[in-house]
Amino acid sequence: MGDWIGLAFFVLLIVGAIVGLKVLSKPRVSTSDEFERNAAEGTTMLGATMNALQELMDPAEAKAKETITQMKEGNFQKKKREGKAEGEEDDAETGRKEIGATN
């Protein structure tokens, strides 16, 4: 009797695996707009891993990506400007710092 129970268990396990794989293999119907939105939403685990590996291999490129992102957001060098002492201004045309300059 125990052999029949074990055989039934394995048959149910195999049938369940086959049915589960059939359900998972059905393609999901989506419009092109949904596909584009989902593709743009998140980075895959493989993509994130490759980006992290690239940053380790070439730190200058990682800094360049960060700078480009900051420029797009309009935050480039804001921290440097916010951290200046009172009365110290940066002359954008000449690139010199003037201490105690007033406008």
N, CA, C and O of each residue as an XYZ file, in Angstrom:
412
protein
N       0.811     -1.188      0.000
C       0.000      0.000      0.000
C       0.858      1.257      0.000
O       0.512      2.257     -0.629
N       1.979      1.199      0.710
C       2.878      2.348      0.776
C       3.500      2.661     -0.564
O       3.791      3.819     -0.862
N       3.710      1.629     -1.383
C       4.280      1.871     -2.710
C       3.316      2.644     -3.598
O       3.735      3.482     -4.396
N       2.008      2.357     -3.458
C       1.013      3.052     -4.267
C       0.910      4.529     -3.871
O       0.723      5.396     -4.725
N       1.032      4.798     -2.596
C       0.961      6.188     -2.126
C       2.176      6.962     -2.646
O       2.038      8.103     -3.088
N       3.337      6.362     -2.597
C       4.541      7.010     -3.111
C       4.458      7.241     -4.604
O       4.851      8.302     -5.090
N       3.949      6.255     -5.346
C       3.791      6.387     -6.789
C       2.795      7.493     -7.117
O       3.028      8.290     -8.026
N       1.676      7.544     -6.375
C       0.671      8.593     -6.591
C       1.272      9.977     -6.312
O       0.998     10.934     -7.036
N       2.080     10.074     -5.276
C       2.726     11.351     -4.959
C       3.604     11.821     -6.106
O       3.528     12.982     -6.507
N       4.441     10.929     -6.643
C       5.330     11.318     -7.738
C       4.557     11.641     -9.013
O       4.933     12.555     -9.746
N       3.485     10.904     -9.285
C       2.664     11.205    -10.470
C       2.024     12.579    -10.319
O       2.033     13.369    -11.263
N       1.472     12.873     -9.152
C       0.871     14.192     -8.920
C       1.925     15.300     -9.000
O       1.651     16.385     -9.514
N       3.093     15.031     -8.507
C       4.172     16.011     -8.571
C       4.550     16.313    -10.018
O       4.718     17.477    -10.382
N       4.684     15.290    -10.836
C       5.048     15.476    -12.242
C       3.924     16.182    -12.995
O       4.185     17.096    -13.777
N       2.665     15.766    -12.767
C       1.523     16.411    -13.434
C       1.427     17.877    -12.996
O       1.168     18.745    -13.829
N       1.624     18.160    -11.741
C       1.600     19.541    -11.244
C       2.697     20.390    -11.867
O       2.470     21.552    -12.203
N       3.880     19.819    -12.021
C       4.982     20.555    -12.647
C       4.674     20.857    -14.111
O       4.948     21.958    -14.588
N       4.114     19.896    -14.815
C       3.783     20.100    -16.231
C       2.705     21.170    -16.377
O       2.828     22.061    -17.218
N       1.651     21.091    -15.566
C       0.581     22.088    -15.625
C       1.115     23.475    -15.246
O       0.761     24.467    -15.884
N       1.945     23.549    -14.235
C       2.533     24.825    -13.831
C       3.386     25.440    -14.923
O       3.328     26.648    -15.152
N       4.175     24.623    -15.598
C       4.997     25.143    -16.687
C       4.149     25.605    -17.863
O       4.483     26.591    -18.521
N       3.057     24.901    -18.130
C       2.146     25.327    -19.207
C       1.544     26.693    -18.896
O       1.458     27.555    -19.770
N       1.130     26.882    -17.646
C       0.535     28.154    -17.247
C       1.572     29.279    -17.345
O       1.259     30.374    -17.811
N       2.779     29.011    -16.915
C       3.822     30.036    -16.959
C       4.290     30.345    -18.369
O       4.775     31.447    -18.628
N       4.156     29.399    -19.284
C       4.671     29.614    -20.640
C       3.709     30.369    -21.541
O       4.080     30.731    -22.658
N       2.472     30.622    -21.086
C       1.514     31.375    -21.892
C       2.011     32.814    -22.027
O       2.354     33.447    -21.028
N       2.050     33.331    -23.249
C       2.477     34.725    -23.410
C       1.401     35.679    -22.897
O       0.206     35.462    -23.100
N       1.843     36.716    -22.242
C       0.909     37.709    -21.729
C       0.603     38.710    -22.824
O       1.520     39.230    -23.460
N      -0.649     38.983    -23.050
C      -1.044     39.924    -24.090
C      -0.937     41.337    -23.527
O      -1.511     41.649    -22.483
N      -0.193     42.184    -24.235
C      -0.073     43.571    -23.820
C       0.052     44.452    -25.049
O       0.518     44.011    -26.100
N      -0.364     45.689    -24.908
C      -0.263     46.623    -26.015
C       1.168     47.151    -26.095
O       1.972     46.952    -25.184
N       1.459     47.812    -27.180
C       2.810     48.350    -27.331
C       3.083     49.450    -26.306
O       4.220     49.613    -25.864
N       2.049     50.207    -25.926
C       2.230     51.251    -24.907
C       2.585     50.647    -23.559
O       3.461     51.151    -22.857
N       1.896     49.553    -23.195
C       2.209     48.879    -21.933
C       3.618     48.322    -21.952
O       4.336     48.398    -20.955
N       4.015     47.760    -23.091
C       5.357     47.204    -23.204
C       6.416     48.287    -23.039
O       7.392     48.099    -22.312
N       6.228     49.416    -23.706
C       7.192     50.521    -23.606
C       7.262     51.058    -22.184
O       8.346     51.351    -21.682
N       6.106     51.187    -21.533
C       6.087     51.695    -20.158
C       6.812     50.743    -19.218
O       7.598     51.176    -18.375
N       6.550     49.443    -19.361
C       7.209     48.459    -18.499
C       8.706     48.385    -18.767
O       9.496     48.192    -17.843
N       9.096     48.538    -20.026
C      10.518     48.501    -20.355
C      11.251     49.705    -19.784
O      12.408     49.596    -19.379
N      10.588     50.843    -19.751
C      11.226     52.063    -19.247
C      11.183     52.157    -17.728
O      11.982     52.882    -17.135
N      10.264     51.435    -17.087
C      10.080     51.559    -15.645
C      11.263     51.072    -14.829
O      11.775     51.804    -13.982
N      11.695     49.868    -15.069
C      12.692     49.324    -14.165
C      13.834     48.641    -14.886
O      13.702     48.147    -16.006
N      14.950     48.635    -14.200
C      16.121     47.936    -14.694
C      16.058     46.492    -14.219
O      15.661     46.219    -13.087
N      16.443     45.592    -15.071
C      16.452     44.188    -14.676
C      17.624     43.932    -13.741
O      18.531     44.756    -13.625
N      17.598     42.808    -13.089
C      18.672     42.451    -12.168
C      19.989     42.307    -12.926
O      21.040     42.712    -12.430
N      19.935     41.736    -14.117
C      21.142     41.582    -14.915
C      21.697     42.945    -15.322
O      22.907     43.163    -15.274
N      20.818     43.857    -15.719
C      21.260     45.196    -16.101
C      21.873     45.948    -14.932
O      22.889     46.625    -15.088
N      21.258     45.831    -13.760
C      21.790     46.497    -12.573
C      23.154     45.924    -12.197
O      24.054     46.661    -11.793
N      23.300     44.621    -12.329
C      24.577     43.977    -12.016
C      25.657     44.440    -12.984
O      26.783     44.726    -12.577
N      25.314     44.510    -14.254
C      26.294     44.944    -15.251
C      26.685     46.407    -15.033
O      27.851     46.764    -15.203
N      25.722     47.258    -14.658
C      26.046     48.655    -14.373
C      26.986     48.771    -13.177
O      27.934     49.555    -13.207
N      26.732     48.006    -12.139
C      27.598     48.037    -10.959
C      28.997     47.540    -11.289
O      29.986     48.102    -10.818
N      29.083     46.500    -12.087
C      30.385     45.978    -12.496
C      31.138     46.990    -13.345
O      32.351     47.145    -13.202
N      30.422     47.680    -14.230
C      31.057     48.698    -15.069
C      31.568     49.854    -14.217
O      32.642     50.391    -14.488
N      30.810     50.245    -13.186
C      31.255     51.313    -12.300
C      32.522     50.918    -11.544
O      33.390     51.757    -11.304
N      32.629     49.649    -11.170
C      33.839     49.184    -10.491
C      35.040     49.188    -11.427
O      36.156     49.513    -11.021
N      34.803     48.826    -12.673
C      35.905     48.731    -13.640
C      36.365     50.105    -14.117
O      37.553     50.296    -14.375
N      35.443     51.069    -14.240
C      35.783     52.387    -14.770
C      35.103     53.471    -13.929
O      34.011     53.920    -14.277
N      35.732     53.898    -12.825
C      35.108     54.880    -11.939
C      34.893     56.233    -12.600
O      33.974     56.959    -12.220
N      35.718     56.591    -13.580
C      35.554     57.878    -14.250
C      34.245     57.914    -15.038
O      33.571     58.943    -15.088
N      33.897     56.803    -15.640
C      32.641     56.743    -16.383
C      31.453     56.832    -15.431
O      30.430     57.428    -15.768
N      31.582     56.247    -14.253
C      30.513     56.328    -13.257
C      30.313     57.774    -12.823
O      29.177     58.224    -12.671
N      31.401     58.503    -12.623
C      31.322     59.912    -12.246
C      30.709     60.728    -13.375
O      29.942     61.660    -13.128
N      31.047     60.379    -14.619
C      30.485     61.083    -15.767
C      28.976     60.860    -15.856
O      28.227     61.790    -16.153
N      28.528     59.625    -15.598
C      27.087     59.338    -15.608
C      26.372     60.145    -14.536
O      25.292     60.689    -14.768
N      26.984     60.216    -13.361
C      26.382     60.964    -12.265
C      26.291     62.450    -12.610
O      25.286     63.096    -12.311
N      27.327     62.989    -13.231
C      27.337     64.395    -13.618
C      26.274     64.674    -14.669
O      25.576     65.684    -14.586
N      26.140     63.795    -15.654
C      25.126     63.971    -16.689
C      23.732     63.953    -16.080
O      22.876     64.757    -16.450
N      23.503     63.038    -15.148
C      22.204     62.968    -14.484
C      21.930     64.247    -13.706
O      20.817     64.771    -13.750
N      22.923     64.750    -13.001
C      22.749     65.988    -12.240
C      22.480     67.165    -13.159
O      21.674     68.034    -12.828
N      23.139     67.209    -14.302
C      22.918     68.311    -15.238
C      21.500     68.258    -15.806
O      20.862     69.297    -15.975
N      21.006     67.057    -16.101
C      19.641     66.927    -16.615
C      18.622     67.380    -15.585
O      17.605     67.981    -15.931
N      18.894     67.090    -14.317
C      17.978     67.469    -13.246
C      18.163     68.926    -12.826
O      17.331     69.467    -12.097
N      19.221     69.554    -13.267
C      19.481     70.939    -12.897
C      20.138     71.084    -11.546
O      20.100     72.167    -10.963
N      20.742     70.028    -11.029
C      21.361     70.061     -9.703
C      22.884     70.095     -9.758
O      23.533     69.945     -8.723
N      23.462     70.287    -10.919
C      24.910     70.206    -11.046
C      25.566     71.346    -10.292
O      25.241     72.510    -10.526
N      26.465     71.035     -9.409
C      27.251     71.958     -8.587
C      26.407     72.818     -7.668
O      26.882     73.850     -7.194
N      25.160     72.422     -7.398
C      24.345     73.168     -6.442
C      24.906     73.038     -5.040
O      24.880     73.995     -4.266
N      25.415     71.851     -4.706
C      25.962     71.644     -3.365
C      27.159     72.557     -3.134
O      27.334     73.081     -2.034
N      27.978     72.750     -4.150
C      29.137     73.622     -4.000
C      28.694     75.064     -3.776
O      29.276     75.775     -2.956
N      27.665     75.496     -4.501
C      27.183     76.863     -4.345
C      26.499     77.055     -2.997
O      26.632     78.114     -2.385
N      25.766     76.043     -2.523
C      25.073     76.160     -1.246
C      26.044     76.159     -0.076
O      25.739     76.729      0.972
N      27.209     75.533     -0.230
C      28.140     75.397      0.864
C      29.092     76.574      1.028
O      29.928     76.560      1.932
N      28.986     77.586      0.183
C      29.898     78.730      0.273
C      29.588     79.567      1.507
O      28.458     79.632      1.990
N      30.642     80.198      1.986
C      30.483     81.051      3.160
C      29.727     82.317      2.770
O      29.697     82.711      1.604
N      29.124     82.934      3.764
C      28.367     84.143      3.514
C      29.321     85.249      3.078
O      30.388     85.424      3.667
N      28.937     85.991      2.052
C      29.779     87.068      1.561
C      30.757     86.612      0.499
O      31.482     87.442     -0.048
N      30.808     85.346      0.190
C      31.720     84.827     -0.826
C      30.885     84.432     -2.037
O      30.017     83.564     -1.945
N      31.151     85.067     -3.162
C      30.383     84.786     -4.366
C      31.318     84.302     -5.457
O      32.512     84.603     -5.454
N      30.763     83.555     -6.383
C      31.529     83.011     -7.494
C      31.191     83.833     -8.727
O      30.028     83.913     -9.122
N      32.193     84.438     -9.332
C      31.982     85.201    -10.550
C      31.979     84.215    -11.711
O      33.026     83.668    -12.058
N      30.832     83.986    -12.306
C      30.687     82.960    -13.334
C      31.449     83.315    -14.607
O      31.920     82.419    -15.308
N      31.579     84.602    -14.919
C      32.244     84.986    -16.161
C      33.756     84.804    -16.072
O      34.381     84.346    -17.028
N      34.339     85.155    -14.946
C      35.806     85.087    -14.834
C      36.265     83.820    -14.158
O      37.422     83.428    -14.309
N      35.385     83.162    -13.411
C      35.753     81.939    -12.711
C      36.502     82.212    -11.429
O      37.044     81.289    -10.820
N      36.544     83.473    -11.002
C      37.248     83.812     -9.763
C      36.258     83.957     -8.626
O      35.077     84.239     -8.830
N      36.762     83.761     -7.449
C      35.955     83.952     -6.262
C      36.238     85.335     -5.698
O      37.389     85.752     -5.565
N      35.161     86.032     -5.371
C      35.330     87.331     -4.762
C      34.805     87.280     -3.340
O      33.656     86.910     -3.101
N      35.646     87.650     -2.413
C      35.273     87.600     -1.018
C      34.721     88.969     -0.622
O      35.327     90.011     -0.871
N      33.539     88.918      0.008
C      32.912     90.149      0.473
C      32.285     90.949     -0.628
O      32.000     92.127     -0.415
N      32.051     90.399     -1.778
C      31.445     91.126     -2.884
C      29.970     91.339     -2.614
O      29.278     90.450     -2.118
N      29.503     92.522     -2.944
C      28.087     92.830     -2.799
C      27.562     93.316     -4.125
O      28.287     93.922     -4.914
N      26.289     93.044     -4.364
C      25.671     93.474     -5.626
C      24.743     94.625     -5.396
O      24.132     95.123     -6.341
